[in-house]
Amino acid sequence: MVQILGGVGTPGTQYQATILAQRLASLIGAAPVLLQAPGVVGSAEAKAVLVGDPAVEEAAKLFHKLDIALVGIGSMEPSSLLASSGNIFAAHERDELQRRGAVGDICFQFIDKNGVPVESPLKQRVIGIDLEALKRTRRVVGIAGGADKVTAILASLRGQWINVLITERKTAERLLDLDRDTSKDSPLVKDRRKARA
């Protein structure tokens, strides 16, 4: 079991994430390989130093060998917990991403409403899996919900960055409605009666 994004949130939150990763590995009989670095750093130079660390290299070498990936899907506004940690992109950086068309992210890799990656120098500050390596993973399970994430979840599905979604019913219904309203030519689900069954 490999951690595919560096730590996010407060040190306490990062510690809990490590404990959860170790617990999951234990439950499935795997050895955990932790990505021992922050998910977002202050500069490309800081990233270059950290990705050269043997512990980080060990995890990164395994990104191309994944069978299953569990990923969160983020909206452009970070949760209050993440925002209070300071381990995120600044408001002006998120504004620039939105001007470029970003609607959300997977592992801090930003995408537009059609799931197309949004190019930005901020990508050079993320320590974790990139979208190309994620795309080669056989099964990518997106776990997200809530009204604020519907657009980002739909973009993830349209870009085929995830092929399994775990969400709650209300978000699923909003996804179907938004897809129907915004993509008349190629909705995700052709027959909505089957999707609701």
Buried (B, 14 or more C-beta within 10 A) or exposed (E): BBBBBBBBBBEEBBEEBBEEBBEEBEEEEEEBBBBBBBBBBEEEEBBEEBBEEEEBEBBBEBBEEBEEBBBEBBBBEBBEEBEEBEBBBEEEBBEBBBEEBBBBBBBBBBBBBEBEBBEBEBBEBBBBBBBEBBEEBEEBBBBBBBEBBBBBBBBBBBBEBBEEBEBEEEBBBBBBEBBEEEBEEEBBEEEBEEBEE
